Amino acid sequence: MHGTVKPLLRKLEKMDNVTYGKVQTELTKALTKPLGNKSTASKVSSFIVELMKVFGP
């Protein structure tokens, strides 16, 4: 999973204007293969973004 997450974080770090939508889209793309399908990846990425909104700055 680290091989999936670290490249995603590097990609997001290089973006100028990162929004929750962009984060969710990139998370979905990154998680689709490890989780097996796009529907599951979308649900997980949505949950992660909601946690970011609640606990983030």
N, CA, C and O atoms as a GROMACS GRO file, in nm:
protein
  228
    1MET      N    1   0.082  -0.120   0.000
    1MET     CA    2   0.000   0.000   0.000
    1MET      C    3   0.086   0.126   0.000
    1MET      O    4   0.046   0.228  -0.055
    2HIS      N    5   0.208   0.119   0.062
    2HIS     CA    6   0.296   0.236   0.063
    2HIS      C    7   0.336   0.276  -0.079
    2HIS      O    8   0.358   0.393  -0.107
    3GLY      N    9   0.346   0.178  -0.166
    3GLY     CA   10   0.379   0.205  -0.306
    3GLY      C   11   0.269   0.280  -0.377
    3GLY      O   12   0.292   0.338  -0.483
    4THR      N   13   0.150   0.280  -0.320
    4THR     CA   14   0.036   0.351  -0.377
    4THR      C   15   0.021   0.488  -0.313
    4THR      O   16  -0.006   0.586  -0.383
    5VAL      N   17   0.038   0.497  -0.184
    5VAL     CA   18   0.012   0.621  -0.110
    5VAL      C   19   0.123   0.725  -0.130
    5VAL      O   20   0.094   0.842  -0.154
    6LYS      N   21   0.247   0.684  -0.120
    6LYS     CA   22   0.357   0.780  -0.131
    6LYS      C   23   0.360   0.852  -0.265
    6LYS      O   24   0.375   0.975  -0.266
    7PRO      N   25   0.346   0.783  -0.378
    7PRO     CA   26   0.342   0.856  -0.506
    7PRO      C   27   0.223   0.953  -0.514
    7PRO      O   28   0.235   1.061  -0.571
    8LEU      N   29   0.111   0.914  -0.456
    8LEU     CA   30  -0.006   1.003  -0.455
    8LEU      C   31   0.024   1.128  -0.374
    8LEU      O   32  -0.009   1.239  -0.418
    9LEU      N   33   0.084   1.113  -0.258
    9LEU     CA   34   0.117   1.229  -0.176
    9LEU      C   35   0.216   1.320  -0.246
    9LEU      O   36   0.204   1.443  -0.237
   10ARG      N   37   0.313   1.263  -0.315
   10ARG     CA   38   0.410   1.345  -0.390
   10ARG      C   39   0.339   1.422  -0.501
   10ARG      O   40   0.369   1.539  -0.525
   11LYS      N   41   0.245   1.358  -0.569
   11LYS     CA   42   0.170   1.423  -0.677
   11LYS      C   43   0.087   1.538  -0.621
   11LYS      O   44   0.086   1.647  -0.679
   12LEU      N   45   0.018   1.516  -0.510
   12LEU     CA   46  -0.063   1.622  -0.449
   12LEU      C   47   0.023   1.737  -0.400
   12LEU      O   48  -0.017   1.853  -0.406
   13GLU      N   49   0.141   1.705  -0.350
   13GLU     CA   50   0.231   1.807  -0.298
   13GLU      C   51   0.277   1.902  -0.408
   13GLU      O   52   0.303   2.019  -0.382
   14LYS      N   53   0.288   1.853  -0.531
   14LYS     CA   54   0.334   1.934  -0.643
   14LYS      C   55   0.223   2.023  -0.701
   14LYS      O   56   0.253   2.118  -0.773
   15MET      N   57   0.098   1.995  -0.670
   15MET     CA   58  -0.013   2.074  -0.723
   15MET      C   59  -0.018   2.212  -0.657
   15MET      O   60   0.010   2.226  -0.538
   16ASP      N   61  -0.053   2.312  -0.736
   16ASP     CA   62  -0.063   2.448  -0.684
   16ASP      C   63  -0.190   2.470  -0.604
   16ASP      O   64  -0.186   2.528  -0.495
   17ASN      N   65  -0.301   2.424  -0.655
   17ASN     CA   66  -0.430   2.450  -0.594
   17ASN      C   67  -0.499   2.316  -0.564
   17ASN      O   68  -0.571   2.263  -0.649
   18VAL      N   69  -0.476   2.263  -0.446
   18VAL     CA   70  -0.532   2.133  -0.409
   18VAL      C   71  -0.666   2.156  -0.338
   18VAL      O   72  -0.674   2.227  -0.238
   19THR      N   73  -0.770   2.093  -0.391
   19THR     CA   74  -0.903   2.101  -0.331
   19THR      C   75  -0.941   1.963  -0.280
   19THR      O   76  -0.878   1.863  -0.315
   20TYR      N   77  -1.045   1.958  -0.198
   20TYR     CA   78  -1.093   1.828  -0.150
   20TYR      C   79  -1.136   1.740  -0.266
   20TYR      O   80  -1.118   1.618  -0.262
   21GLY      N   81  -1.194   1.800  -0.368
   21GLY     CA   82  -1.236   1.725  -0.485
   21GLY      C   83  -1.120   1.659  -0.557
   21GLY      O   84  -1.127   1.543  -0.598
   22LYS      N   85  -1.010   1.735  -0.573
   22LYS     CA   86  -0.891   1.679  -0.637
   22LYS      C   87  -0.832   1.567  -0.553
   22LYS      O   88  -0.789   1.464  -0.606
   23VAL      N   89  -0.830   1.588  -0.422
   23VAL     CA   90  -0.777   1.484  -0.334
   23VAL      C   91  -0.861   1.358  -0.347
   23VAL      O   92  -0.806   1.248  -0.357
   24GLN      N   93  -0.992   1.373  -0.346
   24GLN     CA   94  -1.080   1.257  -0.355
   24GLN      C   95  -1.062   1.186  -0.490
   24GLN      O   96  -1.058   1.063  -0.494
   25THR      N   97  -1.050   1.261  -0.598
   25THR     CA   98  -1.031   1.201  -0.730
   25THR      C   99  -0.901   1.122  -0.735
   25THR      O  100  -0.898   1.009  -0.783
   26GLU      N  101  -0.792   1.182  -0.687
   26GLU     CA  102  -0.663   1.115  -0.690
   26GLU      C  103  -0.660   0.994  -0.597
   26GLU      O  104  -0.600   0.892  -0.630
   27LEU      N  105  -0.725   1.004  -0.482
   27LEU     CA  106  -0.734   0.889  -0.391
   27LEU      C  107  -0.810   0.774  -0.458
   27LEU      O  108  -0.769   0.659  -0.448
   28THR      N  109  -0.920   0.806  -0.524
   28THR     CA  110  -0.998   0.703  -0.591
   28THR      C  111  -0.914   0.632  -0.696
   28THR      O  112  -0.915   0.510  -0.706
   29LYS      N  113  -0.840   0.710  -0.776
   29LYS     CA  114  -0.753   0.651  -0.878
   29LYS      C  115  -0.648   0.560  -0.815
   29LYS      O  116  -0.623   0.449  -0.863
   30ALA      N  117  -0.587   0.608  -0.707
   30ALA     CA  118  -0.480   0.533  -0.643
   30ALA      C  119  -0.529   0.407  -0.574
   30ALA      O  120  -0.457   0.307  -0.568
   31LEU      N  121  -0.650   0.409  -0.521
   31LEU     CA  122  -0.702   0.296  -0.444
   31LEU      C  123  -0.780   0.194  -0.525
   31LEU      O  124  -0.811   0.085  -0.476
   32THR      N  125  -0.813   0.227  -0.649
   32THR     CA  126  -0.894   0.136  -0.730
   32THR      C  127  -0.830  -0.001  -0.746
   32THR      O  128  -0.896  -0.103  -0.724
   33LYS      N  129  -0.703  -0.005  -0.783
   33LYS     CA  130  -0.637  -0.135  -0.804
   33LYS      C  131  -0.620  -0.212  -0.674
   33LYS      O  132  -0.657  -0.330  -0.668
   34PRO      N  133  -0.566  -0.151  -0.567
   34PRO     CA  134  -0.548  -0.230  -0.443
   34PRO      C  135  -0.679  -0.278  -0.381
   34PRO      O  136  -0.682  -0.385  -0.320
   35LEU      N  137  -0.787  -0.200  -0.395
   35LEU     CA  138  -0.913  -0.239  -0.333
   35LEU      C  139  -1.001  -0.326  -0.424
   35LEU      O  140  -1.099  -0.384  -0.378
   36GLY      N  141  -0.967  -0.335  -0.550
   36GLY     CA  142  -1.038  -0.427  -0.638
   36GLY      C  143  -1.139  -0.366  -0.731
   36GLY      O  144  -1.163  -0.421  -0.838
   37ASN      N  145  -1.200  -0.255  -0.695
   37ASN     CA  146  -1.293  -0.191  -0.788
   37ASN      C  147  -1.310  -0.043  -0.756
   37ASN      O  148  -1.277   0.004  -0.647
   38LYS      N  149  -1.362   0.030  -0.854
   38LYS     CA  150  -1.373   0.175  -0.842
   38LYS      C  151  -1.479   0.216  -0.740
   38LYS      O  152  -1.463   0.318  -0.672
   39SER      N  153  -1.585   0.140  -0.728
   39SER     CA  154  -1.692   0.174  -0.634
   39SER      C  155  -1.642   0.173  -0.489
   39SER      O  156  -1.669   0.266  -0.413
   40THR      N  157  -1.570   0.070  -0.453
   40THR     CA  158  -1.514   0.061  -0.317
   40THR      C  159  -1.412   0.171  -0.295
   40THR      O  160  -1.411   0.235  -0.190
   41ALA      N  161  -1.326   0.194  -0.393
   41ALA     CA  162  -1.224   0.299  -0.382
   41ALA      C  163  -1.289   0.436  -0.366
   41ALA      O  164  -1.240   0.519  -0.289
   42SER      N  165  -1.398   0.460  -0.437
   42SER     CA  166  -1.468   0.587  -0.427
   42SER      C  167  -1.528   0.608  -0.288
   42SER      O  168  -1.521   0.718  -0.233
   43LYS      N  169  -1.584   0.504  -0.232
   43LYS     CA  170  -1.642   0.513  -0.098
   43LYS      C  171  -1.534   0.538   0.007
   43LYS      O  172  -1.552   0.620   0.097
   44VAL      N  173  -1.422   0.468  -0.005
   44VAL     CA  174  -1.313   0.486   0.091
   44VAL      C  175  -1.254   0.626   0.078
   44VAL      O  176  -1.228   0.691   0.179
   45SER      N  177  -1.232   0.671  -0.044
   45SER     CA  178  -1.174   0.804  -0.063
   45SER      C  179  -1.269   0.913  -0.014
   45SER      O  180  -1.225   1.014   0.039
   46SER      N  181  -1.397   0.893  -0.031
   46SER     CA  182  -1.496   0.988   0.020
   46SER      C  183  -1.489   0.996   0.172
   46SER      O  184  -1.494   1.105   0.229
   47PHE      N  185  -1.477   0.882   0.237
   47PHE     CA  186  -1.466   0.877   0.382
   47PHE      C  187  -1.338   0.947   0.430
   47PHE      O  188  -1.340   1.021   0.528
   48ILE      N  189  -1.228   0.922   0.360
   48ILE     CA  190  -1.101   0.985   0.398
   48ILE      C  191  -1.110   1.137   0.385
   48ILE      O  192  -1.063   1.210   0.472
   49VAL      N  193  -1.170   1.184   0.278
   49VAL     CA  194  -1.184   1.329   0.258
   49VAL      C  195  -1.274   1.390   0.366
   49VAL      O  196  -1.245   1.500   0.415
   50GLU      N  197  -1.380   1.322   0.403
   50GLU     CA  198  -1.466   1.374   0.511
   50GLU      C  199  -1.387   1.383   0.642
   50GLU      O  200  -1.403   1.479   0.717
   51LEU      N  201  -1.304   1.284   0.670
   51LEU     CA  202  -1.218   1.291   0.789
   51LEU      C  203  -1.121   1.408   0.781
   51LEU      O  204  -1.095   1.475   0.881
   52MET      N  205  -1.068   1.434   0.663
   52MET     CA  206  -0.978   1.548   0.644
   52MET      C  207  -1.050   1.680   0.673
   52MET      O  208  -0.994   1.771   0.733
   53LYS      N  209  -1.175   1.689   0.629
   53LYS     CA  210  -1.252   1.811   0.652
   53LYS      C  211  -1.278   1.833   0.801
   53LYS      O  212  -1.275   1.946   0.849
   54VAL      N  213  -1.304   1.726   0.873
   54VAL     CA  214  -1.334   1.736   1.015
   54VAL      C  215  -1.209   1.763   1.098
   54VAL      O  216  -1.211   1.849   1.186
   55PHE      N  217  -1.101   1.689   1.071
   55PHE     CA  218  -0.982   1.696   1.154
   55PHE      C  219  -0.870   1.784   1.099
   55PHE      O  220  -0.774   1.814   1.170
   56GLY      N  221  -0.882   1.825   0.973
   56GLY     CA  222  -0.778   1.908   0.913
   56GLY      C  223  -0.787   2.054   0.956
   56GLY      O  224  -0.883   2.095   1.022
   57PRO      N  225  -0.687   2.130   0.919
   57PRO     CA  226  -0.685   2.272   0.956
   57PRO      C  227  -0.792   2.352   0.886
   57PRO      O  228  -0.802   2.473   0.908
   0.00000   0.00000   0.00000
